Amino acid sequence: MIWQQVYNPFDNMLLSTLMAAVPVVVMLLGLGVFHLKAHIAAAAGLASALAIAVFAFGMPVGMAGRAAILGGLTGLLPIGWIVLNIIFLHQLTEQNGSFKVLQDSIAGITQDRRLQLLLIAFAFGAFFEGAAGFGTPVAVTAAILIGLGFSPLAASGLSLIANTAPVAYGALGTPVITLAKVHGYDLMAVSGMIGRQLPFFSLLVPFWLIWAFAGRKAMWEIWPAILVTGLSFAIPQYLVSNFIGPELVDVIAAMCSMAALVGFLRIWQPKRIWTSVSLRGHEADGGEAKAPQAPAVHPRAAVVKAWTPWVILTAFVFAWGLPVTKTALNGIYAPKFAIEGLHKLVQKVAPVVATPATEAAEYTFNLLSATGSGILLAAIIGGLVMGYGLPALVRQFGKTIWLVRYSLLTIVLMLALGTLTRYSGLDTTLGLAFATTGVFYPFFGTLMGWMGVALTGSDTASNVLFGGMQKVAAEQLGLNPNLMGAANSSGGVMGKMIDAQSIVVASTATRWFNHEGDILRYVFFHSIALACLVGLLVTLQAYVPPFTLLVH
C-alpha cells in the first residue's frame, strides 16, 4: 500500500517545522552540549526520528524501520568501507616507519605548518575529493596531518574546513551530474553556474583556513603562497566547469594548485616559520605548541619507498572513480536489492513535485566498484611493497576493525537517521520552510542546500532532495532555475564540514575518539558563516548588477 508523504501534519507550518527539526536538534545537542559519545547521540537522534516519523507524520512503522535499515546499509558500504581501509593503510605505514620518512619529506618542502596545511588539507585533499569523495579526502588528510604532529583538533577541524570548495565537483562530478539527471537541468549550464560561484570561495577558503589555524596576522605573513594556492585552483575550476564539464574539475584544479604551490615554495619562503601544531586559542586541544625538530634527510630510495603506498592509493582511487571502471566492476558483481515494504511505496506529492512520484528504495551491494575496495587493494599492494607478509596484513586488518568499531557504528546510525528523514518527509518539511521566504529566497534557498548536506552528509543527496524544489521555487519567483540549482550545490558544500558522517571520519582518522562534539563546536561557526557568504553571493547574482552578468 502506497503511503503519501505529509509535509504539514499539524496544519501549522511553524509547528510542523519545529517537530521535523527535533531529531537533528537531539543529535546536535547530544554531541555539542551534553558531550555524549557519537554513537549514543546518533542513536538518540535516530530514536526521536522514528517516533516523530511514525506518530507525528504518520509513516507506517514497518516503512520507517526499513528506511533506517537502508540507511544503515549505506553507512557500511560505501562510507564505512572507505574509513576502515584508509585507516588500515595508515596503520601499516605508521608501524613500518615509512610514514615518518614521508613526514620528513613534506617538512623538507617547508617546515612552516601553515604551508603544510595549504599543501595537504586544501590542495591534496581536493584531489581526493575530485577522485573519490564520500569521506576519502578528510580521512586521508586528517591522518597525514596528525602524523605530521598537528594537534587532533587542528588536524580534524582544518581538514573539514578545507574540504568545502571542491565538494560540488567531488567523485568526478557526481553531485552536478546527479542534479542535472534527476531534475532535468542542462548539465553544462548548471555546471558552469556552479563554476561561476565556487571559484570566489576557492580563493577565499585558503585564506580562511590559515586564519582559522594561526590568526589574521600570521595569515598575512604568507599571503603570497595563499594567493598562489587559491588562484591556481579557482582559475582551472572556472575554466574546466564552464568549457569542458564537471567530471575532472577538482582533479585538474587540485593538480594545478599542488604544482603551483610546490613550485612557488622553491623560490619563496616566509620570513618567520610557524611551528605551532595547535589551533590559535586552542592550545589545550590535545597538541603542544612547539617547534618541530629539523626533518631528517633520508636517501632518495627511502623517500620513494615511503611515498609509494600513497602514490598507489592515488592511482587506485582515481581508477576506481572512473565511470568505465565502475561499469566494468559492476558488470562482474553488483547485485541490487529492492527493500520490500519500502520500494516504490513512499510517494512524494505537491508542492515538492509537479505530479506525485514514488521513491525507489534499493540497495546495491557494489563491493567491487566501491571506492573502499580500491583503497583496500592499494593498502594490500602498498603493504607488500613495504615488506609485510599476508599473515601480518590480515592481523593488522583485524586490529583496524577493532580500532574503528564505534566509528563504524556511528556512521551506520547517522546514515540511518538521514535516510529516515528523507523517506518520512521530515527534511522536505524543513526545506519548505525555507521556500516561503519570497524575495529573500536566493539567500535562504542557498541555506537549504547547506542544510541538506548537513543532514545527509552528501552534496549529491542534497541535490536529489532539494534540486527539484529549487527549480520550482525559482520559476515561481521569476529567477533563473540554474542559479538556484547551482546555489543548492554551492551552499551545500559548506554544510559538509558539520555533517555527522564527516566529523566521525575526521575523529577516527586522527584517533581522537569520543571528541566529535569538540570538533562540531569548532567547525560550526565556520560552516554557517561561509554558507551565509555563499547566500549573499547568490543574492547578488539574482538581483544586483554586475553580478547578474554571471548568471547568463
C-alpha positions as CSV (number, residue, x, y, z in Angstrom):
1,M,0.0,0.0,0.0
2,I,1.4,3.4,-1.0
3,W,1.9,6.0,1.7
4,Q,1.9,9.6,0.7
5,Q,4.3,12.0,2.5
6,V,2.7,14.7,4.6
7,Y,4.6,17.9,5.0
8,N,2.4,19.8,7.3
9,P,0.7,17.3,9.6
10,F,-0.4,19.9,12.2
11,D,-1.9,22.3,9.6
12,N,0.6,24.8,11.1
13,M,3.8,25.1,9.2
14,L,5.7,26.6,12.2
15,L,4.8,23.7,14.5
16,S,5.4,21.1,11.7
17,T,8.8,22.5,11.0
18,L,9.8,22.6,14.7
19,M,8.7,19.0,15.0
20,A,10.7,17.9,11.9
21,A,13.8,19.6,13.4
22,V,13.7,17.6,16.6
23,P,15.9,14.6,15.5
24,V,18.6,16.9,14.2
25,V,18.4,19.1,17.4
26,V,18.6,16.0,19.6
27,M,21.7,14.7,17.9
28,L,23.5,18.1,17.8
29,L,22.7,18.8,21.4
30,G,23.9,15.3,22.4
31,L,27.2,15.9,20.6
32,G,27.8,19.6,21.2
33,V,26.2,20.3,24.5
34,F,25.9,17.1,26.5
35,H,29.1,15.6,25.3
36,L,27.6,12.2,24.6
37,K,29.6,9.7,22.7
38,A,28.9,10.0,19.0
39,H,27.2,6.6,18.6
40,I,24.9,7.4,21.6
41,A,24.0,10.8,20.3
42,A,23.3,9.3,16.9
43,A,21.1,6.6,18.4
44,A,19.2,9.2,20.3
45,G,18.6,11.2,17.2
46,L,17.5,8.1,15.3
47,A,15.1,7.1,18.1
48,S,13.5,10.5,18.1
49,A,13.3,10.5,14.3
50,L,11.5,7.1,14.3
51,A,9.0,8.4,16.9
52,I,8.2,11.6,15.0
53,A,8.1,9.9,11.6
54,V,5.5,7.4,12.9
55,F,3.4,9.4,15.5
56,A,3.6,12.9,14.1
57,F,4.0,12.4,10.3
58,G,2.0,9.2,10.0
59,M,4.6,7.0,8.4
60,P,3.9,3.3,8.9
61,V,6.1,1.7,11.4
62,G,7.4,-1.0,9.0
63,M,8.3,1.6,6.4
64,A,10.2,3.7,9.0
65,G,12.2,0.8,10.2
66,R,13.1,-0.3,6.7
67,A,14.2,3.2,5.7
68,A,16.5,3.2,8.7
69,I,17.9,-0.2,7.7
70,L,18.5,1.0,4.2
71,G,20.5,4.0,5.6
72,G,22.5,1.7,7.9
73,L,23.5,-0.5,5.0
74,T,24.6,2.6,3.1
75,G,26.6,3.6,6.1
76,L,28.6,0.4,6.0
77,L,29.1,0.4,2.2
78,P,30.4,2.7,0.8
79,I,31.1,5.1,3.7
80,G,32.3,2.9,6.5
81,W,34.3,0.7,4.0
82,I,36.3,3.8,3.0
83,V,37.1,4.8,6.6
84,L,38.1,1.3,7.5
85,N,40.5,0.8,4.7
86,I,42.2,4.2,4.7
87,I,42.9,3.7,8.5
88,F,44.3,0.3,7.6
89,L,46.7,1.8,5.2
90,H,47.7,4.5,7.6
91,Q,48.3,1.9,10.3
92,L,50.6,-0.1,8.0
93,T,52.7,3.0,7.1
94,E,53.0,4.1,10.7
95,Q,54.1,0.7,12.1
96,N,56.5,0.2,9.2
97,G,58.2,3.6,9.9
98,S,57.7,4.8,6.3
99,F,55.2,7.4,7.5
100,K,58.0,9.1,9.4
101,V,60.0,9.3,6.2
102,L,57.0,10.8,4.4
103,Q,56.6,13.4,7.1
104,D,60.2,14.4,6.8
105,S,59.9,14.7,3.1
106,I,56.9,17.0,3.4
107,A,58.8,19.0,6.1
108,G,61.6,19.2,3.6
109,I,59.4,21.2,1.3
110,T,58.5,23.5,4.1
111,Q,58.6,23.3,7.9
112,D,56.0,26.0,8.1
113,R,52.8,24.5,9.5
114,R,50.6,27.0,7.6
115,L,52.1,26.0,4.3
116,Q,51.9,22.3,5.1
117,L,48.2,22.9,5.7
118,L,47.7,24.5,2.4
119,L,49.5,21.7,0.5
120,I,47.9,18.8,2.3
121,A,44.5,19.8,3.6
122,F,43.5,22.1,0.7
123,A,45.3,21.0,-2.5
124,F,46.0,17.3,-1.8
125,G,42.5,16.9,-0.2
126,A,40.8,18.5,-3.2
127,F,42.4,15.9,-5.4
128,F,41.0,13.1,-3.3
129,E,37.6,14.8,-3.2
130,G,37.6,15.0,-7.0
131,A,38.7,11.4,-7.5
132,A,36.6,9.7,-4.8
133,G,34.6,12.0,-2.4
134,F,32.5,10.2,0.2
135,G,34.8,11.0,3.1
136,T,38.0,10.0,1.5
137,P,39.7,13.4,1.5
138,V,39.1,14.1,5.2
139,A,40.2,10.6,6.1
140,V,43.5,10.9,4.1
141,T,44.4,14.5,5.0
142,A,43.5,14.3,8.7
143,A,45.6,11.1,9.0
144,I,48.6,12.8,7.3
145,L,48.2,16.0,9.4
146,I,48.1,14.1,12.7
147,G,51.1,12.1,11.6
148,L,52.9,15.4,10.9
149,G,52.4,16.4,14.5
150,F,49.3,18.6,14.2
151,S,47.0,18.5,17.3
152,P,43.9,16.4,17.0
153,L,41.5,19.3,16.8
154,A,43.6,21.1,14.3
155,A,44.0,18.0,12.1
156,S,40.3,17.2,12.3
157,G,38.7,20.7,12.1
158,L,41.0,22.1,9.5
159,S,40.7,19.1,7.2
160,L,36.9,19.6,7.4
161,I,37.1,23.4,6.6
162,A,39.5,22.7,3.7
163,N,37.2,20.1,2.2
164,T,34.5,22.6,1.1
165,A,35.2,24.4,-2.2
166,P,35.9,21.1,-4.1
167,V,32.8,19.2,-2.9
168,A,30.3,20.2,-5.6
169,Y,32.5,18.5,-8.2
170,G,33.5,15.6,-6.0
171,A,33.7,12.0,-7.1
172,L,34.3,13.0,-10.7
173,G,31.4,15.5,-10.8
174,T,28.8,13.1,-9.3
175,P,26.8,15.8,-7.4
176,V,26.4,18.0,-10.5
177,I,25.7,15.1,-12.9
178,T,23.0,13.8,-10.5
179,L,21.4,17.2,-10.1
180,A,21.1,17.5,-13.9
181,K,19.9,13.9,-14.5
182,V,17.3,13.7,-11.7
183,H,15.8,17.1,-12.0
184,G,16.1,17.9,-15.7
185,Y,18.8,20.7,-15.5
186,D,21.1,21.3,-18.5
187,L,24.3,19.7,-17.4
188,M,26.7,22.2,-18.8
189,A,24.5,25.2,-17.8
190,V,24.3,24.2,-14.2
191,S,28.0,23.0,-14.1
192,G,29.0,26.4,-15.5
193,M,26.8,28.3,-13.0
194,I,28.4,26.5,-10.0
195,G,31.7,27.3,-11.7
196,R,30.8,31.0,-11.5
197,Q,30.0,30.8,-7.8
198,L,32.6,28.5,-6.2
199,P,35.8,30.0,-7.6
200,F,35.2,33.0,-5.3
201,F,35.3,30.6,-2.4
202,S,38.2,28.5,-3.8
203,L,40.2,31.8,-3.4
204,L,38.7,32.7,0.0
205,V,38.8,29.3,1.7
206,P,42.7,29.0,1.8
207,F,42.8,32.5,3.5
208,W,40.0,31.4,5.8
209,L,41.8,28.1,6.6
210,I,45.0,29.8,7.7
211,W,43.2,32.5,9.6
212,A,41.3,29.8,11.5
213,F,44.6,28.0,12.3
214,A,47.0,30.8,13.1
215,G,45.1,34.1,13.2
216,R,44.9,37.1,10.9
217,K,48.5,38.4,11.4
218,A,50.0,35.0,10.7
219,M,47.8,34.6,7.7
220,W,49.0,37.8,6.1
221,E,52.6,36.7,6.6
222,I,52.1,34.1,4.0
223,W,49.5,35.8,1.7
224,P,51.6,35.3,-1.5
225,A,51.5,31.5,-1.0
226,I,47.8,31.5,-0.1
227,L,47.1,33.6,-3.2
228,V,49.0,31.3,-5.4
229,T,47.2,28.2,-3.9
230,G,43.8,29.7,-4.3
231,L,44.2,31.3,-7.7
232,S,45.8,28.2,-9.2
233,F,42.7,26.2,-8.0
234,A,40.0,28.8,-8.8
235,I,41.0,29.6,-12.4
236,P,41.1,26.0,-13.6
237,Q,37.9,25.3,-11.6
238,Y,36.1,28.1,-13.6
239,L,37.6,27.1,-16.9
240,V,37.0,23.3,-16.7
241,S,33.5,23.6,-15.3
242,N,32.4,26.1,-17.9
243,F,34.1,24.8,-21.0
244,I,34.8,21.1,-20.5
245,G,32.3,19.7,-18.0
246,P,32.0,18.7,-14.3
247,E,33.9,15.4,-14.3
248,L,37.5,16.5,-13.9
249,V,37.1,19.9,-12.4
250,D,38.6,19.0,-9.0
251,V,41.3,16.7,-10.3
252,I,42.7,19.2,-12.7
253,A,42.3,22.2,-10.4
254,A,44.0,20.3,-7.5
255,M,46.9,19.2,-9.6
256,C,47.4,22.7,-10.8
257,S,47.2,24.0,-7.2
258,M,49.7,21.5,-5.8
259,A,52.2,22.1,-8.6
260,A,51.9,25.9,-8.4
261,L,52.4,25.9,-4.6
262,V,55.4,23.5,-4.6
263,G,57.0,25.4,-7.4
264,F,56.4,28.8,-5.7
265,L,57.9,27.5,-2.4
266,R,61.1,26.7,-4.3
267,I,61.6,30.5,-4.8
268,W,59.8,31.9,-1.8
269,Q,59.6,31.1,2.0
270,P,58.1,33.2,4.8
271,K,60.4,35.2,6.9
272,R,59.0,33.6,10.1
273,I,58.5,29.8,10.2
274,W,55.2,29.0,12.0
275,T,55.8,26.0,14.2
276,S,52.7,25.7,16.4
277,V,50.7,22.5,15.8
278,S,47.6,23.6,17.7
279,L,44.9,26.0,16.7
280,R,45.4,29.5,17.8
281,G,43.5,29.9,21.1
282,H,43.0,26.2,21.5
283,E,46.4,25.1,22.9
284,A,44.7,22.6,25.2
285,D,43.1,20.7,22.3
286,G,45.4,17.7,22.7
287,G,48.5,19.1,21.0
288,E,51.5,21.1,22.1
289,A,52.7,24.4,20.6
290,K,56.3,23.6,20.0
291,A,58.9,23.8,17.3
292,P,59.3,20.7,15.2
293,Q,62.7,19.1,15.0
294,A,64.6,19.6,11.8
295,P,63.5,16.9,9.4
296,A,65.9,14.1,8.9
297,V,67.4,13.8,5.4
298,H,66.7,10.3,4.0
299,P,68.2,8.6,1.0
300,R,66.2,9.1,-2.2
301,A,65.3,5.4,-2.3
302,A,63.8,5.5,1.2
303,V,61.7,8.6,0.3
304,V,60.4,7.0,-2.9
305,K,59.5,3.8,-0.9
306,A,57.7,5.9,1.7
307,W,55.6,7.7,-0.9
308,T,54.9,4.6,-2.9
309,P,51.9,3.4,-0.8
310,W,50.3,6.8,-1.2
311,V,51.1,7.0,-4.9
312,I,49.5,3.6,-5.3
313,L,46.5,4.8,-3.3
314,T,46.1,7.9,-5.5
315,A,46.2,5.7,-8.7
316,F,43.7,3.2,-7.3
317,V,41.3,5.9,-6.0
318,F,41.4,7.7,-9.4
319,A,41.0,4.5,-11.4
320,W,38.0,3.4,-9.2
321,G,36.4,6.8,-9.7
322,L,36.3,6.4,-13.5
323,P,32.9,5.6,-14.9
324,V,34.4,2.9,-17.2
325,T,35.9,1.2,-14.1
326,K,32.7,1.3,-12.1
327,T,30.7,0.0,-15.1
328,A,33.1,-2.9,-15.7
329,L,33.2,-3.9,-12.0
330,N,29.5,-3.6,-11.5
331,G,29.1,-5.8,-14.6
332,I,31.0,-8.5,-12.7
333,Y,29.2,-8.3,-9.4
334,A,26.8,-5.7,-8.1
335,P,23.5,-7.2,-7.0
336,K,20.7,-4.8,-6.4
337,F,18.1,-5.5,-3.7
338,A,14.7,-3.8,-3.5
339,I,13.8,-3.1,0.1
340,E,10.5,-4.9,0.2
341,G,7.8,-2.9,2.1
342,L,9.5,0.4,1.2
343,H,10.5,0.3,-2.5
344,K,8.1,2.4,-4.6
345,L,5.7,2.7,-1.7
346,V,6.6,6.2,-0.4
347,Q,5.0,8.9,-2.6
348,K,6.2,12.5,-2.9
349,V,3.5,14.9,-3.6
350,A,3.0,18.6,-4.4
351,P,4.5,21.2,-3.8
352,V,7.7,19.2,-3.9
353,V,6.9,17.6,-7.3
354,A,4.5,18.6,-10.0
355,T,3.0,15.2,-10.2
356,P,3.0,12.5,-7.5
357,A,6.1,10.2,-7.7
358,T,7.1,7.2,-5.8
359,E,10.5,6.8,-4.2
360,A,12.8,3.9,-5.1
361,A,14.3,2.1,-2.2
362,E,17.1,-0.2,-3.5
363,Y,20.4,-1.2,-2.1
364,T,23.2,-2.0,-4.5
365,F,25.9,-4.3,-3.0
366,N,28.6,-2.9,-5.3
367,L,31.5,-4.2,-3.3
368,L,33.9,-4.5,-6.2
369,S,33.3,-0.9,-7.6
370,A,33.2,0.7,-4.1
371,T,36.0,3.2,-3.6
372,G,36.8,1.5,-0.3
373,S,37.7,-1.7,-2.3
374,G,40.2,0.3,-4.4
375,I,41.7,1.6,-1.2
376,L,41.9,-1.9,0.3
377,L,43.7,-3.2,-2.8
378,A,46.1,-0.2,-2.6
379,A,46.7,-0.9,1.0
380,I,47.5,-4.6,0.4
381,I,49.8,-3.8,-2.5
382,G,51.4,-1.0,-0.6
383,G,51.8,-3.3,2.4
384,L,53.6,-5.9,0.3
385,V,55.9,-3.2,-1.1
386,M,56.7,-2.2,2.5
387,G,57.7,-5.7,3.3
388,Y,54.6,-7.1,5.1
389,G,53.6,-10.7,4.6
390,L,50.0,-11.7,4.0
391,P,49.5,-13.1,7.6
392,A,50.7,-9.8,9.0
393,L,48.3,-7.9,6.8
394,V,45.4,-10.0,7.9
395,R,46.3,-9.5,11.6
396,Q,46.6,-5.7,11.1
397,F,43.3,-5.6,9.3
398,G,41.6,-7.3,12.2
399,K,43.2,-4.8,14.6
400,T,41.9,-1.9,12.5
401,I,38.4,-3.2,12.5
402,W,38.5,-3.3,16.3
403,L,40.1,0.2,16.4
404,V,37.3,1.8,14.4
405,R,34.3,-0.3,15.6
406,Y,32.5,2.5,17.3
407,S,33.1,4.9,14.4
408,L,31.6,2.3,12.0
409,L,28.6,2.0,14.4
410,T,28.2,5.8,14.5
411,I,28.3,6.1,10.7
412,V,25.6,3.4,10.4
413,L,23.4,5.2,12.9
414,M,24.0,8.6,11.3
415,L,23.1,7.3,7.8
416,A,20.0,5.5,9.2
417,L,18.9,8.9,10.6
418,G,19.5,10.8,7.4
419,T,17.7,8.2,5.2
420,L,14.7,8.0,7.5
421,T,14.3,11.8,7.4
422,R,14.3,11.6,3.6
423,Y,11.7,8.9,3.3
424,S,9.5,10.2,6.0
425,G,9.5,13.7,4.5
426,L,10.9,15.4,7.6
427,D,13.7,17.0,5.6
428,T,11.3,18.2,3.0
429,T,9.2,19.9,5.6
430,L,12.4,21.8,6.7
431,G,13.1,22.7,3.1
432,L,9.6,24.0,2.5
433,A,10.1,26.4,5.4
434,F,13.0,28.0,3.5
435,A,10.9,28.2,0.4
436,T,8.4,30.6,2.0
437,T,10.9,33.5,2.2
438,G,9.9,35.3,-1.1
439,V,12.4,37.9,-2.3
440,F,15.0,36.6,0.2
441,Y,14.8,33.1,-1.4
442,P,18.2,33.3,-3.1
443,F,19.8,33.6,0.3
444,F,17.6,31.1,2.1
445,G,17.5,28.7,-0.8
446,T,21.3,28.5,-0.6
447,L,21.0,27.7,3.1
448,M,18.5,24.9,2.1
449,G,21.4,23.3,0.3
450,W,23.6,23.8,3.3
451,M,21.0,22.1,5.5
452,G,20.6,19.3,3.0
453,V,24.3,18.3,3.2
454,A,24.4,18.8,7.0
455,L,21.5,16.3,7.3
456,T,22.5,13.8,4.7
457,G,26.3,14.1,4.6
458,S,26.3,14.3,0.8
459,D,26.1,17.1,-1.7
460,T,24.7,14.5,-4.1
461,A,21.9,13.6,-1.7
462,S,21.1,17.2,-1.0
463,N,20.8,17.9,-4.8
464,V,18.5,14.9,-5.2
465,L,16.5,16.0,-2.2
466,F,16.0,19.7,-2.9
467,G,17.1,20.2,-6.6
468,G,13.5,19.9,-7.8
469,M,12.1,22.2,-5.2
470,Q,14.8,24.8,-6.1
471,K,13.8,24.7,-9.7
472,V,10.0,25.0,-9.0
473,A,10.6,27.9,-6.5
474,A,12.9,29.8,-8.9
475,E,10.4,29.6,-11.7
476,Q,7.6,30.8,-9.4
477,L,9.7,33.8,-8.3
478,G,11.0,34.6,-11.8
479,L,14.6,33.6,-11.0
480,N,16.9,31.6,-13.3
481,P,16.4,27.9,-12.3
482,N,20.0,27.2,-13.0
483,L,21.0,29.8,-10.5
484,M,19.1,28.2,-7.6
485,G,20.1,24.6,-8.7
486,A,23.7,25.7,-8.5
487,A,23.1,27.5,-5.2
488,N,21.8,24.3,-3.7
489,S,25.1,22.6,-4.6
490,S,27.4,25.6,-3.8
491,G,25.7,26.3,-0.5
492,G,25.7,22.6,0.3
493,V,29.5,22.4,0.2
494,M,29.7,24.5,3.4
495,G,27.5,22.0,5.2
496,K,30.0,19.2,4.5
497,M,32.1,20.2,7.5
498,I,29.4,19.8,10.1
499,D,27.6,16.7,8.8
500,A,28.0,13.9,11.4
501,Q,29.5,11.4,8.9
502,S,32.4,13.7,8.1
503,I,33.0,14.5,11.7
504,V,33.2,10.9,12.6
505,V,35.5,10.2,9.7
506,A,37.8,13.0,11.0
507,S,37.8,11.8,14.6
508,T,38.6,8.3,13.5
509,A,41.4,9.3,11.2
510,T,43.0,11.3,14.0
511,R,42.3,8.6,16.6
512,W,40.6,11.4,18.7
513,F,37.7,9.1,19.6
514,N,34.7,10.5,21.6
515,H,35.6,14.1,20.8
516,E,33.1,14.5,17.9
517,G,31.3,17.2,20.0
518,D,34.5,19.2,20.3
519,I,35.1,19.1,16.5
520,L,31.4,20.0,15.8
521,R,31.6,23.0,18.2
522,Y,34.8,24.2,16.5
523,V,33.7,24.0,12.9
524,F,30.0,25.1,13.3
525,F,30.7,28.8,13.1
526,H,32.9,28.4,10.1
527,S,30.2,26.4,8.3
528,I,27.3,28.8,8.9
529,A,29.5,31.9,8.2
530,L,30.7,30.5,4.9
531,A,27.2,29.3,3.9
532,C,25.8,32.8,4.5
533,L,28.6,34.3,2.3
534,V,27.6,31.9,-0.5
535,G,23.9,33.0,0.1
536,L,24.9,36.7,-0.2
537,L,26.8,36.0,-3.5
538,V,23.8,34.1,-4.9
539,T,21.5,37.0,-3.9
540,L,23.8,39.5,-5.7
541,Q,23.8,37.3,-8.7
542,A,20.0,37.2,-8.6
543,Y,19.4,41.0,-8.3
544,V,22.5,43.2,-8.4
545,P,24.5,44.2,-11.5
546,P,27.2,43.5,-12.4
547,F,26.9,40.2,-10.6
548,T,23.8,39.4,-12.6
549,L,26.0,39.0,-15.6
550,L,27.4,35.8,-14.0
551,V,24.0,34.2,-14.3
552,H,23.9,34.1,-18.1
